[in-house]
Amino acid sequence: MEFKMKQLSQLWVHDSARAKTLALRRRESLFQGELDQRFHYLTEKQAQLWMEVHKHHAPLFRDPEFFDIFKNAAADLASELAGESIHLIGVGAGGGEKEAIVLSALRSAGCRVTYTPLDVSLELALLSAEAAADQGVVEVTPVVGDISALEDIHQWPEEIGGRRVFTAFGLAPNMMPGALYGRLAGALRPEDVLLLSANLAPVSEADLSEEARNRACQEILPQYDNIETRRWLQQVLVDWGISDALSEPVFEVQQLDSIWGIGANCHWLSDVKFYWEGTLFEAEKGSSLRAFYSLRYTPEDLRTVMRKNGLRLGSGYTTACKQEGVWRAFRDSDATS
């Protein structure tokens, strides 16, 4: 089915995607020494490079078991909600492949489905809408913005009836727990359902030591330390006109917010001084700019941080290789922040 723009009745742009907000985030990125992760996805070129990374290195495209856990989770949900009217909200929808699995299962179960893909990238929000159209979903309203748009969900173009199902696929690695789970908890109503995925550190439950987690992350480092990922991460530096002043990203296993994962730092090649978004910026030779991070949870890590942020992790599926999992999650009125 060919997707045509005229099928979109509305496309909403949240304030978080407007120029003034992005300029502030650009300024903060350099002064804090850490790129805001949203800037890796905003342009058409960045979206294209990100899709290339996934095609070449995401296990989802090389091992059918990664698709199977999403199919199983979607089938369980569809069996429970068969025949209902559903509003599916894809938070950080990206290209929409995983959301399409859920849409297909719901439609096969006789559900009337409307779909709102939310993404920081206009291009990716539209790609997710196209993926939904391929599943026969014609009531699609993309929202362009970051996850803070959930705080204004009551102001979205229209209040769509039906049971609300949120998906948050692929967000857990690239957002700090408080920023992600706190906002999801704030958006969920007691009757809402969340399907959440997380990239995992492939460790044995018999050995969850720090050494084992470090070793597990070292084993998966090639998924990140490769030419396609470097090209993708450097594109924002090219767009900002500072790529010549920085080294290529250097990947290493790190702990971030007490979670093991992968980080990538660029280093200033000389002392620099220039105006950035109207303010003088200075950095010394050798100082670092964190370009990227990817958190690799264990299921117990995930359960703990979600509980701290007002969410309860339910049933789910993990791959046999222990590299990815997908779970049902709910707002937890008994959780403490």
C-alpha positions as CSV (number, residue, x, y, z in Angstrom):
1,M,0.0,0.0,0.0
2,E,1.6,3.3,-1.0
3,F,1.3,5.9,1.7
4,K,0.3,9.4,0.5
5,M,0.6,12.6,2.4
6,K,-3.0,13.5,1.7
7,Q,-4.1,10.6,4.0
8,L,-2.8,12.6,6.9
9,S,-5.6,14.7,8.3
10,Q,-3.3,16.4,10.8
11,L,0.4,16.6,11.8
12,W,1.2,18.3,15.1
13,V,4.5,19.9,16.0
14,H,5.2,20.3,19.7
15,D,7.1,23.2,21.2
16,S,10.0,20.8,21.9
17,A,10.6,20.6,18.1
18,R,10.5,24.3,17.5
19,A,13.6,26.3,16.6
20,K,13.8,28.3,19.9
21,T,13.8,25.1,22.0
22,L,16.3,23.4,19.7
23,A,18.7,26.4,19.9
24,L,18.6,26.2,23.7
25,R,19.4,22.4,23.6
26,R,22.2,23.0,21.2
27,R,23.8,25.5,23.5
28,E,23.4,23.2,26.5
29,S,24.9,20.3,24.6
30,L,28.3,22.0,24.2
31,F,28.4,23.8,27.5
32,Q,27.5,20.6,29.4
33,G,29.9,18.5,27.3
34,E,27.2,16.1,26.2
35,L,25.2,16.0,23.0
36,D,21.5,15.9,23.6
37,Q,20.6,12.5,21.9
38,R,17.7,14.0,19.9
39,F,20.2,15.8,17.6
40,H,21.2,12.5,16.1
41,Y,17.7,12.1,14.5
42,L,16.4,15.4,13.4
43,T,17.4,15.8,9.8
44,E,16.6,13.6,6.8
45,K,20.3,12.7,6.4
46,Q,20.5,11.7,10.1
47,A,17.4,9.6,9.8
48,Q,18.9,7.9,6.8
49,L,22.2,7.2,8.5
50,W,20.4,5.9,11.6
51,M,18.4,3.4,9.4
52,E,21.7,2.2,7.9
53,V,23.0,1.5,11.4
54,H,20.0,-0.5,12.2
55,K,20.1,-2.4,8.9
56,H,23.7,-3.4,9.4
57,H,24.0,-3.9,13.1
58,A,20.7,-4.2,14.9
59,P,20.1,-7.8,15.9
60,L,16.4,-7.3,15.0
61,F,17.4,-7.6,11.3
62,R,19.6,-10.6,11.7
63,D,17.9,-12.9,14.2
64,P,14.2,-13.7,13.9
65,E,14.0,-14.3,17.6
66,F,14.2,-10.5,18.2
67,F,11.0,-10.1,16.0
68,D,9.4,-13.0,17.8
69,I,9.5,-11.4,21.3
70,F,7.6,-8.4,19.9
71,K,5.1,-10.6,18.1
72,N,4.5,-12.6,21.3
73,A,4.0,-9.5,23.4
74,A,1.7,-8.0,20.7
75,A,-0.3,-11.2,20.4
76,D,-0.9,-11.4,24.2
77,L,-2.1,-7.8,24.2
78,A,-4.3,-8.2,21.2
79,S,-5.9,-11.3,22.7
80,E,-6.8,-9.3,25.8
81,L,-8.1,-6.3,23.9
82,A,-9.9,-8.1,21.0
83,G,-12.7,-6.1,19.5
84,E,-12.0,-2.9,21.4
85,S,-11.3,0.6,20.1
86,I,-7.6,1.3,20.6
87,H,-5.5,4.5,20.4
88,L,-1.9,3.4,20.0
89,I,0.7,6.0,20.9
90,G,4.1,5.2,19.7
91,V,6.6,7.1,21.9
92,G,9.9,7.5,20.0
93,A,8.4,5.6,17.1
94,G,11.4,5.8,14.8
95,G,10.9,3.9,11.6
96,G,7.8,2.2,13.1
97,E,8.8,-1.4,12.4
98,K,8.1,-2.7,15.9
99,E,4.9,-0.6,16.3
100,A,3.7,-2.1,13.0
101,I,3.9,-5.5,14.7
102,V,1.5,-4.3,17.4
103,L,-0.8,-2.6,14.9
104,S,-1.0,-5.8,12.9
105,A,-1.9,-7.9,15.9
106,L,-4.6,-5.5,17.1
107,R,-6.2,-5.3,13.7
108,S,-6.2,-9.0,13.4
109,A,-8.0,-9.2,16.7
110,G,-10.8,-7.1,15.4
111,C,-9.7,-3.8,17.1
112,R,-10.5,-0.5,15.6
113,V,-7.1,1.2,15.8
114,T,-6.0,4.9,15.6
115,Y,-2.3,5.6,15.7
116,T,-0.2,8.5,16.9
117,P,3.5,8.2,16.3
118,L,5.6,10.6,18.3
119,D,9.2,11.3,17.3
120,V,11.7,14.1,17.5
121,S,12.3,13.6,13.7
122,L,9.7,14.7,11.2
123,E,11.2,12.2,8.7
124,L,10.9,9.3,11.2
125,A,7.4,10.2,12.4
126,L,6.3,10.1,8.7
127,L,8.2,6.8,8.2
128,S,6.3,5.3,11.1
129,A,3.0,6.6,9.7
130,E,3.9,4.9,6.4
131,A,4.6,1.6,8.3
132,A,1.1,2.0,9.9
133,A,-0.5,2.6,6.5
134,D,1.1,-0.7,5.3
135,Q,-0.9,-2.4,8.0
136,G,-4.1,-0.8,6.8
137,V,-4.3,1.9,9.5
138,V,-5.6,5.1,8.0
139,E,-6.4,7.1,11.1
140,V,-2.9,8.4,11.8
141,T,-1.8,11.7,13.4
142,P,2.0,12.0,13.7
143,V,3.3,14.3,16.5
144,V,6.8,15.8,16.1
145,G,8.5,16.4,19.4
146,D,10.5,14.8,22.2
147,I,9.1,12.9,25.1
148,S,8.2,16.1,26.9
149,A,5.2,16.3,24.5
150,L,3.6,13.7,26.7
151,E,3.2,16.4,29.4
152,D,0.9,18.2,27.0
153,I,-1.0,15.1,25.7
154,H,-4.3,16.7,26.7
155,Q,-3.6,19.5,24.1
156,W,-2.9,17.1,21.2
157,P,-5.1,17.7,18.1
158,E,-8.0,15.8,19.4
159,E,-8.9,13.5,22.2
160,I,-9.2,10.1,20.5
161,G,-11.6,7.7,22.2
162,G,-10.8,4.1,23.1
163,R,-8.3,2.3,25.3
164,R,-4.9,3.9,25.2
165,V,-1.9,1.7,24.5
166,F,1.6,3.3,24.7
167,T,4.7,1.8,23.1
168,A,8.2,2.8,24.1
169,F,10.5,0.8,21.9
170,G,14.2,1.6,21.7
171,L,14.1,4.6,24.1
172,A,15.4,2.9,27.2
173,P,19.1,2.7,25.9
174,N,19.4,6.4,25.1
175,M,17.5,8.2,27.9
176,M,18.4,8.5,31.5
177,P,15.8,6.7,33.7
178,G,14.3,9.7,35.4
179,A,13.7,11.5,32.1
180,L,12.1,8.5,30.5
181,Y,10.2,6.6,33.1
182,G,9.1,9.6,35.0
183,R,7.5,11.2,31.9
184,L,5.9,7.9,30.9
185,A,4.4,7.4,34.4
186,G,3.1,11.0,34.3
187,A,1.3,10.3,31.0
188,L,-0.3,6.9,31.9
189,R,-3.8,6.7,33.3
190,P,-4.6,3.7,35.6
191,E,-6.4,1.9,32.7
192,D,-3.6,2.5,30.1
193,V,-1.1,-0.1,29.0
194,L,2.5,0.4,28.1
195,L,4.7,-2.0,26.0
196,L,8.3,-1.2,26.8
197,S,11.5,-2.7,25.3
198,A,15.0,-2.5,26.6
199,N,18.4,-3.5,25.3
200,L,20.0,-5.8,27.9
201,A,23.5,-6.7,29.1
202,P,23.7,-10.4,28.2
203,V,24.6,-11.7,31.6
204,S,23.6,-14.9,33.4
205,E,21.2,-14.6,36.3
206,A,23.7,-16.8,38.2
207,D,26.3,-14.0,37.9
208,L,25.2,-10.4,38.1
209,S,28.5,-9.1,39.3
210,E,30.0,-5.8,38.1
211,E,32.7,-7.8,36.4
212,A,30.1,-10.0,34.5
213,R,28.2,-6.9,33.4
214,N,31.4,-5.2,32.1
215,R,32.4,-8.4,30.2
216,A,28.9,-8.7,28.7
217,C,29.0,-5.1,27.4
218,Q,32.5,-5.7,26.0
219,E,31.1,-8.6,24.0
220,I,28.5,-6.5,22.3
221,L,30.7,-3.5,21.7
222,P,31.1,-4.2,17.9
223,Q,27.4,-3.5,17.5
224,Y,28.4,0.2,18.2
225,D,32.1,0.5,17.3
226,N,31.7,0.4,13.6
227,I,31.9,2.7,10.5
228,E,28.1,3.0,10.1
229,T,27.6,4.2,13.7
230,R,30.5,6.6,13.5
231,R,29.2,8.2,10.4
232,W,25.8,8.6,12.0
233,L,27.1,10.1,15.2
234,Q,29.4,12.5,13.4
235,Q,26.7,13.8,11.1
236,V,25.4,16.3,13.7
237,L,29.0,17.6,14.2
238,V,29.2,18.1,10.4
239,D,25.8,19.9,10.5
240,W,27.0,22.2,13.3
241,G,30.3,23.0,11.5
242,I,32.5,21.7,14.3
243,S,33.5,18.2,13.0
244,D,37.0,19.2,12.0
245,A,37.7,20.4,15.6
246,L,36.8,17.0,17.2
247,S,38.2,13.5,17.0
248,E,36.2,10.6,15.7
249,P,34.0,9.0,18.5
250,V,35.9,6.6,20.8
251,F,33.7,3.8,22.1
252,E,34.1,2.2,25.5
253,V,32.1,0.4,28.2
254,Q,31.0,2.8,30.9
255,Q,28.7,3.0,33.8
256,L,26.0,5.7,33.4
257,D,23.6,6.5,36.3
258,S,24.7,3.2,37.9
259,I,23.7,1.2,34.7
260,W,26.4,-0.5,32.6
261,G,26.4,0.5,28.9
262,I,28.3,1.8,25.9
263,G,29.5,5.4,25.6
264,A,31.2,7.3,22.8
265,N,33.3,10.4,23.4
266,C,34.8,12.8,20.9
267,H,37.8,14.9,22.0
268,W,38.7,18.5,21.1
269,L,41.8,18.4,18.9
270,S,43.1,21.8,20.1
271,D,42.1,24.6,22.4
272,V,38.9,26.2,21.0
273,K,37.1,29.5,21.6
274,F,34.1,30.5,19.5
275,Y,30.6,31.9,20.0
276,W,27.9,29.2,20.2
277,E,24.2,30.2,20.1
278,G,25.2,33.7,21.2
279,T,27.5,32.8,24.1
280,L,31.3,32.4,24.1
281,F,32.3,28.7,24.3
282,E,35.8,27.5,25.3
283,A,37.3,24.0,25.6
284,E,40.8,22.8,26.1
285,K,42.6,20.3,23.9
286,G,41.8,16.8,24.9
287,S,38.6,17.6,26.8
288,S,35.7,15.4,25.8
289,L,32.3,15.8,24.3
290,R,30.1,12.8,25.0
291,A,28.4,12.1,21.6
292,F,26.4,9.0,22.5
293,Y,25.4,6.5,25.2
294,S,23.4,3.3,25.3
295,L,22.3,1.8,28.6
296,R,22.3,-2.0,28.8
297,Y,20.0,-3.1,31.7
298,T,19.4,-6.4,33.3
299,P,15.7,-7.2,33.9
300,E,16.2,-6.6,37.6
301,D,17.9,-3.2,37.0
302,L,14.9,-2.2,34.8
303,R,12.4,-3.3,37.4
304,T,14.1,-1.3,40.1
305,V,14.5,2.0,38.2
306,M,10.9,1.8,36.9
307,R,9.6,1.3,40.4
308,K,11.5,4.3,41.6
309,N,9.8,6.3,38.8
310,G,6.2,5.3,39.3
311,L,5.9,2.3,37.0
312,R,5.4,-1.4,37.5
313,L,7.0,-4.0,35.2
314,G,4.7,-6.8,34.2
315,S,5.0,-9.9,32.1
316,G,7.3,-10.0,29.1
317,Y,9.7,-11.9,26.9
318,T,13.4,-11.8,26.5
319,T,15.6,-13.3,23.7
320,A,17.6,-16.5,24.5
321,C,20.8,-14.5,24.0
322,K,19.6,-12.1,26.7
323,Q,20.2,-9.0,24.6
324,E,16.7,-7.6,24.4
325,G,13.4,-7.8,26.2
326,V,9.9,-6.4,25.9
327,W,7.4,-6.2,28.7
328,R,4.0,-4.9,29.7
329,A,4.2,-2.1,32.2
330,F,1.6,0.0,34.1
331,R,1.4,3.1,36.3
332,D,2.1,2.0,39.9
333,S,0.2,3.9,42.5
334,D,2.2,2.3,45.2
335,A,5.6,3.2,43.8
336,T,7.8,5.7,45.5
337,S,9.9,8.3,43.7
